[in-house]
Amino acid sequence: MEILGSTFDDSVFEESRNRASSSAVLPEYKPKSCEPEWFCHHEKFEDALDEQKTMKFRADLKYRRKQYQDALDDYTTCLSLVPNGNLSLKRDVLESMARCYSHLGLREQALETCENLRKEATNTCHLTCVLLLEVTIYDGCEDLRNSISSLQQLCSLHPFNPWHWLKLATSYHSLLESSSCLEKLAGLKASMCFVRTRLLLEILMIQQFSFVLEKSQRALKEIEESLQRLKLEESTLITISEVMAEDLIPEKMREENQDGESLSGLSIKDFDERWWNRLHTCLLMEKTDLSDNKTPENR
C-alpha cells in the first residue's frame, strides 16, 4: 500500500539534474588589464564618470610628485564632474585642493576651502579632518597661534587622544621659544599638555605592544626631557597632574568616544573652560596658601 504523498514523479529529479549540469557551465572570466599609469594618457572618455575617475587618479599622482599646480588643475576639473550626491568624493577632492593651495603658498584659498568643508561637516569624523587640515595649513605658514587654536578644538573634540595633546604641547613650547612676553603663560600651558599626554599614554600603554608600544615609550622619554627643560617646581607638576587626571576614568573615557557622532546637538566644552581655567585657579590657590603659611620672619 502506498502512503499518500510518498511517491514522486521521476521527472522532478531529472529536471534538477539538468538544472545542476547547466548551471555548472560558467562564462569565462576575463579581468580587465591596465598598463601602469594608464590614466596619464587616457583622453577618450566613455562618460562623465570615466573622466572623473581619470582626472582624480591623474591629480593624485601629480600631487605625489609635488606638481601642485598641475594637480590643482586636475582636481578642479574632477570636482566639476562629481555628482551632488557623492559627498565623500567631494570632500576628498576639496581637501586635496586645500593642500595644493597650501603648498603653493595660497593660504587664503586654502582656508576658504577648509571653511567650505567645515560648513558641510555632518559628523565628528568630518570635523576632525577639517581641524587636522587647518593645523597643516597653519604649520605650513608658521602661524603658531591659529595652529594652537585648531589643536585646542581637536583636544576638546577628542580629549583622550594623546597625540593631539602632544602636538598641542610642542606647539606651546615652540611659542614659548619664539615669544618672551608669553614665557610664563606658554610654559605652563605646554607643561599642562605634556602632563596630560603622559597620563594618557600611561593608561593606553597597558594594552599596547610591538611598534605601537615603542612609539609611546619614545614619546614618554621626549615628554620627560621637555618637562625638565621647562624647570617647573615639583609642587606645580603635582598640581598639574592632579587637575589633568580628574576626568581620566576608564568608564568615562569609553563613554566619551565620539567617533562618527553627529554634530547636531553635540556639545563641546571650550578648551580653556574645561582645563586651563581650572588649572590656573588651582595654581593661584596653591600660591596663596604658600604665601599665607610663611612666617613673619620669612616674609
C-alpha positions in Angstrom: 0.0 0.0 0.0 1.3 3.4 -0.9 1.3 6.1 1.7 -0.3 9.3 0.5 2.4 11.7 -0.8 5.2 9.1 -0.6 5.5 8.7 -4.4 7.3 11.2 -6.6 7.4 11.9 -10.3 10.9 10.9 -11.7 10.8 13.9 -14.0 11.2 16.2 -10.9 14.7 14.7 -10.3 15.6 14.7 -13.9 14.9 18.5 -14.1 17.0 19.1 -11.0 19.9 17.2 -12.6 19.5 19.1 -15.8 19.5 22.4 -13.9 22.6 21.4 -12.0 24.5 20.4 -15.1 23.6 23.6 -17.0 24.5 25.9 -14.1 27.9 24.3 -13.8 28.9 25.9 -17.1 30.0 29.4 -16.2 31.1 32.1 -18.6 34.8 32.7 -18.9 36.1 35.5 -16.6 38.4 37.9 -18.3 39.8 40.5 -15.8 40.5 44.0 -17.2 44.2 44.7 -17.6 45.5 48.2 -17.3 49.0 49.4 -18.0 50.8 51.3 -15.3 49.7 55.0 -15.1 47.2 54.3 -17.9 45.3 57.4 -16.8 48.1 59.8 -17.7 47.4 59.4 -21.4 43.8 58.4 -21.3 41.8 61.0 -23.3 38.8 59.2 -24.8 36.3 59.2 -22.0 33.3 56.9 -22.2 31.2 59.2 -20.0 31.5 61.8 -17.2 32.2 59.1 -14.6 35.1 57.8 -16.6 36.5 61.3 -17.0 36.0 62.0 -13.2 38.0 58.9 -12.2 40.7 59.6 -14.7 41.2 63.2 -13.5 41.2 62.0 -9.9 43.9 59.4 -10.5 45.9 61.9 -12.5 45.7 64.6 -9.9 46.7 62.2 -7.1 49.8 61.2 -9.0 50.8 64.8 -9.7 50.3 65.7 -6.0 52.6 62.8 -5.0 55.2 64.1 -7.5 54.8 67.6 -5.9 53.4 69.1 -9.1 50.9 71.0 -7.1 49.7 73.5 -9.7 49.0 70.7 -12.2 47.4 68.6 -9.6 45.2 71.5 -8.6 44.0 72.0 -12.1 43.1 68.3 -12.4 41.3 68.3 -9.0 39.3 71.4 -10.1 38.2 69.5 -13.3 37.4 66.4 -11.2 35.3 68.4 -8.8 33.1 69.8 -11.5 32.3 66.2 -12.6 31.5 64.9 -9.1 27.7 64.2 -8.7 26.0 66.2 -6.0 25.1 63.1 -4.1 28.7 61.8 -3.9 29.6 63.8 -0.8 32.5 61.5 0.2 34.4 62.1 -3.0 33.6 65.8 -3.0 35.1 66.1 0.5 38.2 64.1 -0.7 38.8 66.4 -3.7 38.2 69.6 -1.7 40.7 68.5 0.9 43.2 67.7 -1.8 42.7 71.1 -3.3 43.2 72.8 0.0 46.5 71.0 0.4 47.6 72.1 -3.1 46.7 75.7 -2.3 48.8 75.4 0.9 51.8 74.1 -0.8 51.5 76.8 -3.4 51.5 79.5 -0.7 47.9 80.4 -1.4 46.8 80.5 2.3 43.6 82.4 1.9 42.3 80.0 -0.8 43.3 77.0 1.3 41.5 78.3 4.4 38.4 79.2 2.3 38.3 75.7 1.1 38.6 74.5 4.7 35.7 76.7 5.7 33.6 75.1 2.9 34.4 71.7 4.3 33.6 72.8 7.8 30.2 74.1 6.7 29.3 70.7 5.1 30.6 68.6 8.0 27.9 66.4 9.5 29.8 64.3 12.0 32.8 64.3 14.2 35.0 62.5 11.7 34.4 65.2 9.1 35.2 67.9 11.7 38.4 66.1 12.8 39.6 66.0 9.2 38.9 69.8 8.8 40.8 70.6 12.0 43.8 68.5 11.1 43.8 70.1 7.7 43.8 73.6 9.3 46.7 72.6 11.5 48.7 71.5 8.4 47.9 74.8 6.6 48.8 77.0 9.7 52.0 75.0 10.3 53.0 75.5 6.6 52.9 79.3 7.0 54.3 79.1 10.6 51.1 80.6 12.1 51.5 79.1 15.6 48.6 80.9 17.3 46.0 79.7 14.8 47.5 76.2 14.8 47.2 76.1 18.5 43.5 77.2 18.3 42.7 74.3 15.9 44.6 71.9 18.1 42.7 73.1 21.2 39.5 72.3 19.3 40.9 68.8 18.5 41.7 68.2 22.1 38.2 69.3 23.1 36.6 67.0 20.5 38.9 64.1 21.3 40.0 64.6 24.9 41.6 61.2 25.3 43.8 61.2 22.2 47.3 61.6 23.4 48.8 62.6 20.0 46.6 65.7 19.7 47.7 66.7 23.2 51.4 66.1 22.4 51.1 68.2 19.2 49.5 71.0 21.2 52.2 70.7 23.9 55.0 71.0 21.3 53.2 74.0 19.7 53.0 75.8 23.0 56.7 75.0 23.6 57.5 76.5 20.2 55.5 79.6 21.0 57.4 79.8 24.3 60.8 79.8 22.4 59.6 82.4 19.9 58.0 84.9 22.3 59.5 86.2 25.5 56.4 88.2 26.6 54.4 85.0 27.0 57.1 82.9 28.6 55.4 82.0 31.8 51.9 81.5 30.4 53.0 79.4 27.4 55.4 77.4 29.6 52.5 76.5 32.0 50.2 75.5 29.1 53.0 73.5 27.5 53.6 71.7 30.8 49.8 71.1 31.2 49.6 69.4 27.8 52.8 67.4 28.2 51.5 66.1 31.6 48.1 65.2 30.0 49.8 63.3 27.2 51.9 61.4 29.7 48.9 60.4 31.8 47.0 59.2 28.7 49.9 57.2 27.4 50.5 55.5 30.7 46.8 54.4 30.6 46.9 53.2 27.0 50.3 51.5 27.2 48.7 48.7 29.2 47.0 47.4 26.1 49.8 48.2 23.6 52.7 46.1 22.2 55.2 46.0 19.3 55.9 49.2 17.4 52.8 50.9 18.9 54.3 50.5 22.4 57.7 51.6 21.2 56.2 54.8 19.8 54.5 55.5 23.2 57.8 54.8 25.0 59.7 57.2 22.8 57.1 59.9 23.3 57.3 59.5 27.1 61.0 59.9 27.0 60.7 63.1 25.0 58.0 64.4 27.3 60.2 63.9 30.4 63.1 65.7 28.7 60.7 68.6 27.7 59.4 68.9 31.3 62.9 69.0 32.6 63.7 71.9 30.3 60.7 73.8 31.5 62.1 73.7 35.0 58.8 73.8 37.0 58.7 73.2 40.7 57.7 69.7 41.8 54.7 71.0 43.7 53.4 72.7 40.5 53.8 69.5 38.5 51.9 67.6 41.1 49.1 70.1 40.9 49.0 69.9 37.1 48.9 66.1 37.2 46.0 66.1 39.7 43.9 68.5 37.7 44.7 66.9 34.3 43.8 63.5 35.6 40.4 64.4 37.1 38.4 63.1 34.1 40.7 60.1 33.2 38.3 57.4 34.4 38.2 54.3 32.2 34.4 54.2 32.1 34.1 57.9 31.3 36.8 57.5 28.6 34.7 54.8 26.9 31.5 56.8 27.1 33.0 59.9 25.6 34.1 58.1 22.4 32.6 60.5 19.8 34.0 59.0 16.5 31.4 59.4 13.8 28.9 61.1 16.1 26.5 63.6 14.5 27.3 67.3 15.1 23.7 68.2 15.6 23.2 68.6 19.3 26.8 67.8 20.1 28.1 69.9 22.9 31.9 70.5 23.0 33.2 72.4 26.0 35.6 75.3 25.4 39.3 74.2 25.9 40.1 77.0 28.4 36.9 76.4 30.3 37.5 72.7 30.6 41.2 72.6 31.5 43.2 75.8 31.7 40.8 77.9 33.8 40.5 75.0 36.4 44.3 74.6 36.5 45.0 78.3 36.7 42.6 78.6 39.6 44.3 75.7 41.5 47.8 77.1 40.9 46.7 80.5 42.2 45.2 78.9 45.3 48.4 77.0 45.8 50.4 80.2 45.6 48.1 81.9 48.0 48.4 79.1 50.5 52.1 79.1 50.4 52.2 82.9 51.0 49.8 82.6 54.0 51.9 79.8 55.5 55.1 81.9 55.6 56.2 83.0 59.0 56.6 86.8 59.6 60.4 86.4 59.7 60.4 84.9 56.2 58.1 87.5 54.7 
